[in-house]
Amino acid sequence: MTGGRRVLIVGAGIGGLSAAIALGRRGWTAEVAEVKQVNSTVGVGLNHPANALRALRALGVYDEVAARGYRYQGIRRYAETGDLMAVFEPEDPPDVPFQISMTRADLHDILTGAAREAGARIRLGVSWRSFAEHGDGVRVTFTDGTTGTYDLMVAADGIRSPMRTHLFGAGHDPTGTGYACWRMAVPRPPGMTHSEYWNGPAAKATVIHLNQNLMYLLVVEGVTPGSPPVRDHMAERLHARLAGFGGVIGDIRDSLAPSAEAREDRSGDIHWAPLQEVVLPAPWYRGRVVLIGDAAHAVAPHLAQGAGMAMEDALVLADELGPARPVPDALEAFMARRLPRVRFVQDHAHAILLNEMEGDSARKAAFAAGLGARQAEITRVLAAPA
Ligand SMILES: Cc1cc2nc3c(=O)[nH]c(=O)nc-3n(C[C@H](O)[C@H](O)[C@H](O)COP(=O)(O)OP(=O)(O)OC[C@H]3O[C@@H](n4cnc5c(N)ncnc54)[C@H](O)[C@@H]3O)c2cc1C
């Protein structure tokens, strides 16, 4: 670690590691406390739209991301009947590709390496137990009994953020969207270039290329509020959920079929989670403790913006703090810059999600007719600096 002001970052996920990189490069001494015992990530893949790629470039890791990910070539949309409805092949913006997708494990690996290079110390299997502000510092006691004093605490502890509950109460717990998502990595058939989106009888399925060898299957289904999480017999359940799909989705379903024993072997690779949102009113800080990423604003995944927003938070925070600006001033400026952009993303992602749930076909069609203009507006707004 180097000298300079000291920051404790809670959570070594996308936002926390990005904050460690961005602040480390501005002369801060960054310490990251991650509650997991192992340096790993949960989930399968991520899309990075252009604004997220700009954030990755600002973090100094764009070249590695481009080398390990898959550059988007477009998407083919299929009806429930198997008929091809539309092909979308967007033009790249001048500075970055339209989109790159990659495995979460690769991104985690790249961000961890960059955070260490920026001087961060990453502590695993440890979190804060208590903290108190005094003067212009925060004194923290950790779960392993150690203590430390910091100029700033950044909580990047994810959608179920214990820090959010501690600072703001349980009234801002994640809210269900009425949807849940199955996720699984599958082999990428050679020669398949485009991602595919399929409407099905009981769910919607998408495959996205993650690298030369892997694709990412996402299956979105409606859930009844309060229904218990799906944890057992994952392959069997996903197989049933994919009944009626054709094409590549049908092939993936059939690969889950062979024998009950083989299916259970694959169950460990399948993730199921309800899709939830967090809309924490501003400001996202109390004193010298600030929330970033999903802890403050988990967003429906319909615009693939959660990771991008977390990385942008980290960059804007570091930009406003610089090496020497007083923390209270910087936090106020951070909030003013982040709130409109994050709410814009959350509102549009939520509207798209609601439309998917829409039962009235006339309203659904009216929404679909305006989707092109909506997408153009989102691209225009997010092309502006964060
Ligand atoms: C189905 C689905 C698909 C998605 N697809 C995309 C996509 O394509 N593109 C995209 O940009 N985003 C996507 N997202 C959203 C994206 O995954 C999140 O927005 C992103 O991971 C948020 O990063 P974060 O750092 O805030 O939180 P996380 O990545 O969740 O990291 C939080 C970290 O904090 C740690 N932690 C928790 N509690 C403590 C504690 N008390 N002490 C210490 N550490 C703690 C956790 O172990 C974890 O390591 C998707 C989300 C879902 C659910």
The ligand as an ORCA input file, in Angstrom:
! r2SCAN-3c Opt
* xyz 0 1
  C     -29.835    -12.034    -13.902
  C     -28.913    -10.843    -13.863
  C     -28.228    -10.495    -15.014
  C     -27.409     -9.361    -15.003
  N     -26.775     -9.027    -16.137
  C     -26.030     -7.905    -16.182
  C     -25.378     -7.514    -17.373
  O     -25.454     -8.191    -18.408
  N     -24.654     -6.368    -17.356
  C     -24.547     -5.603    -16.231
  O     -23.915     -4.541    -16.273
  N     -25.118     -5.970    -15.065
  C     -25.860     -7.097    -15.022
  N     -26.438     -7.466    -13.841
  C     -26.251     -6.622    -12.655
  C     -24.855     -6.757    -12.037
  O     -24.576     -8.108    -11.746
  C     -24.785     -5.948    -10.744
  O     -25.338     -4.679    -10.959
  C     -23.331     -5.798    -10.263
  O     -22.798     -7.055     -9.921
  C     -23.288     -4.863     -9.061
  O     -21.980     -4.795     -8.539
  P     -21.737     -4.481     -6.999
  O     -20.287     -4.374     -6.832
  O     -22.603     -3.349     -6.588
  O     -22.298     -5.745     -6.230
  P     -21.767     -7.242     -6.274
  O     -21.114     -7.519     -7.574
  O     -22.926     -8.067     -5.862
  O     -20.638     -7.312     -5.148
  C     -20.939     -7.184     -3.769
  C     -19.793     -7.789     -2.992
  O     -19.937     -7.443     -1.607
  C     -19.679     -8.597     -0.821
  N     -20.338     -8.408      0.481
  C     -21.648     -8.503      0.789
  N     -21.845     -8.241      2.081
  C     -20.631     -7.960      2.621
  C     -20.203     -7.599      3.916
  N     -21.040     -7.455      4.923
  N     -18.876     -7.380      4.091
  C     -17.999     -7.507      3.090
  N     -18.359     -7.869      1.837
  C     -19.664     -8.072      1.613
  C     -20.229     -9.727     -1.655
  O     -19.709    -10.989     -1.244
  C     -19.766     -9.318     -3.045
  O     -18.460     -9.767     -3.314
  C     -27.266     -8.593    -13.819
  C     -27.907     -8.976    -12.641
  C     -28.735    -10.090    -12.667
  C     -29.435    -10.487    -11.401
*
